[in-house]
Amino acid sequence: MSSVVQLPKTMRSVMCHGPWDYRLEEVATPQADAGEVVIKVQMCGVCASDMKCYTGAPLFWGDEHRKPYVDGPVIAGHEFIGEVVQLGAGAAEKFGLELGDIAISEQIVPCWNCRYCLTGKYWLCQVHNIYGFQHVVHGGMAEYMKFPARSLIHKVPKDISSANAAMIEPLSCSIHAVQRGEIEFGDVVVIAGAGTLGLGMVGAARLKNPGLLISVDLVDNRLEIAKKLGADIAINPSQEDAVQCVLDLTEGYGCDVYIEATGHPSAVEQGLQMIRKAGTFVEFSVMREPVTVDWTIIGDTKELNIHGAHLGPHAYPLAIDYIHRGLIDVSHIVTHQLPLDEYVKAFDMVQEAQNSIKVQLLP
C-alpha cells in the first residue's frame, strides 16, 4: 500500500557542484517509489565535514593518492530531520511510519551486498553512500528529501524540537566514539575538541561515569558548555600546557582514554603525549590532510590501543532516547539557525568557528 500526497513540482536546494561552488537551485521535488520515504525537511545542520568538502579537502575531491569521494552535483547535508509527507508502496509497513510522523535516516545508506554489510558492519559499507556527497543519495539542505528503500530509518518523538532532533545524527557519532573508548569506572578521560561532536562526546562520556572527565579546546566559551554537559575540568592549550596538566592530575601516568575530535593534526600528537601506557586512543576526526606521527610511541613506547570511530552505528535509538529524556542537553550546542538561502553565511560561521558551534539551516 502506498500513501501519496501531492507535493510541489519543484523545491529549493543547496547543490554542491565542486569546491567553493555550492548554489541555491530550484530542482525537481523527489517522489517516493516503492519502499521509499519522502520527508519535508524541518532542519539541517552544517557539519565540519561539509566545510572540508566545501573548501576542497582532498579526502572529498581526491588527489594523486585517492579517488574523489564526492559524486555530484549533489544536494548537500546529512544532519537533517523532517516530517513524513510521502510513503512509497510497502514503506509504511517496513519502517513503521505514517504520514505526519517525524523521521530521520542514518547518514549512510548501505548497499546490503558487500562483505561488510553481509557481516553486520553496515556502517563500513564498501559502496559507502552517505547523504549529501553522492547524487544517488541527495542530502537535507533542501525543502524535501528522499530516503531510499535501503535506508535505515528511525521514528522520532514529536515533542523533540526540530533543532534538537537535527542533533540526533552528530550525537549518534559522539556516542559511538565514546563506546569505542571502552571507558571503565574511575578512568581519566580526555576529549580533545569542544565542537559539536566533542561536546556530544562529553555528554555521552558523562553517562559512563568516568573518574575524571576533561575537555580540551582553544575556545573558552566552548569549554564552558563542556562543563555544562558534564566535564569536570576544562583546559585551554593556548593558556596552559595541556599535556602537563593531565600528567599532573594523574601522578605522571597520563589519561586512560583519549578521544580526538578536533580535526587538527596537533591534537593527535598531544594525545600521544598525554595518554598513559596501554591506554586507549580513539581517533574520530575527519582530517583535511594526512597526519604523520611517531608510531614508536604507539608501539614500543606505550603499547597503545588505537581505535577508529566512524559514523553512528546502532547509536541512533540511544541518541533519540538521551535527547528525549534530557540526559544529554544538546540545546547547549545549537547556537545559530539561518534560512536556507543564507547557506554561505552559515558556512562562513562554521568555518570561522569562533562565535558559533552548531549552525543549522531552515528550509
Rosetta blueprint (number, residue, H / E / L):
1 M L
2 S L
3 S E
4 V L
5 V L
6 Q L
7 L L
8 P L
9 K L
10 T E
11 M E
12 R E
13 S E
14 V E
15 M E
16 C E
17 H E
18 G E
19 P L
20 W L
21 D E
22 Y E
23 R E
24 L E
25 E E
26 E E
27 V E
28 A E
29 T L
30 P L
31 Q L
32 A L
33 D L
34 A L
35 G L
36 E L
37 V E
38 V E
39 I E
40 K E
41 V E
42 Q E
43 M E
44 C E
45 G E
46 V L
47 C L
48 A H
49 S H
50 D H
51 M H
52 K H
53 C H
54 Y H
55 T L
56 G L
57 A L
58 P H
59 L H
60 F H
61 W H
62 G L
63 D E
64 E L
65 H L
66 R E
67 K L
68 P L
69 Y L
70 V L
71 D E
72 G L
73 P L
74 V E
75 I E
76 A L
77 G L
78 H L
79 E E
80 F E
81 I E
82 G E
83 E E
84 V E
85 V E
86 Q E
87 L E
88 G L
89 A L
90 G L
91 A H
92 A H
93 E H
94 K H
95 F H
96 G L
97 L L
98 E L
99 L L
100 G L
101 D L
102 I E
103 A E
104 I E
105 S E
106 E L
107 Q L
108 I E
109 V E
110 P L
111 C L
112 W L
113 N L
114 C L
115 R H
116 Y H
117 C H
118 L H
119 T L
120 G L
121 K L
122 Y H
123 W H
124 L H
125 C L
126 Q L
127 V L
128 H L
129 N E
130 I E
131 Y L
132 G L
133 F L
134 Q E
135 H H
136 V H
137 V H
138 H L
139 G L
140 G L
141 M L
142 A E
143 E L
144 Y E
145 M E
146 K E
147 F E
148 P L
149 A L
150 R L
151 S L
152 L L
153 I E
154 H E
155 K E
156 V E
157 P L
158 K L
159 D L
160 I L
161 S L
162 S H
163 A H
164 N H
165 A H
166 A L
167 M L
168 I H
169 E H
170 P H
171 L H
172 S H
173 C H
174 S H
175 I H
176 H H
177 A H
178 V H
179 Q H
180 R H
181 G L
182 E L
183 I L
184 E L
185 F L
186 G L
187 D L
188 V E
189 V E
190 V E
191 I E
192 A E
193 G L
194 A L
195 G L
196 T H
197 L H
198 G H
199 L H
200 G H
201 M H
202 V H
203 G H
204 A H
205 A H
206 R H
207 L H
208 K L
209 N L
210 P L
211 G L
212 L E
213 L E
214 I E
215 S E
216 V E
217 D L
218 L L
219 V L
220 D H
221 N H
222 R H
223 L H
224 E H
225 I H
226 A H
227 K H
228 K H
229 L L
230 G L
231 A L
232 D L
233 I E
234 A E
235 I E
236 N L
237 P L
238 S L
239 Q L
240 E L
241 D L
242 A H
243 V H
244 Q H
245 C H
246 V H
247 L H
248 D H
249 L H
250 T L
251 E L
252 G L
253 Y L
254 G L
255 C E
256 D E
257 V E
258 Y E
259 I E
260 E E
261 A L
262 T L
263 G L
264 H L
265 P H
266 S H
267 A H
268 V H
269 E H
270 Q H
271 G H
272 L H
273 Q H
274 M H
275 I E
276 R E
277 K E
278 A E
279 G E
280 T E
281 F E
282 V E
283 E E
284 F L
285 S L
286 V L
287 M L
288 R L
289 E L
290 P L
291 V L
292 T L
293 V L
294 D L
295 W H
296 T H
297 I H
298 I H
299 G H
300 D H
301 T H
302 K L
303 E L
304 L L
305 N E
306 I E
307 H E
308 G E
309 A L
310 H L
311 L L
312 G L
313 P L
314 H L
315 A L
316 Y H
317 P H
318 L H
319 A H
320 I H
321 D H
322 Y H
323 I H
324 H H
325 R L
326 G L
327 L L
328 I L
329 D L
330 V H
331 S H
332 H H
333 I L
334 V E
335 T E
336 H E
337 Q E
338 L E
339 P E
340 L H
341 D H
342 E H
343 Y H
344 V H
345 K H
346 A H
347 F H
348 D H
349 M H
350 V H
351 Q H
352 E H
353 A L
354 Q L
355 N L
356 S L
357 I L
358 K E
359 V E
360 Q E
361 L E
362 L E
363 P L
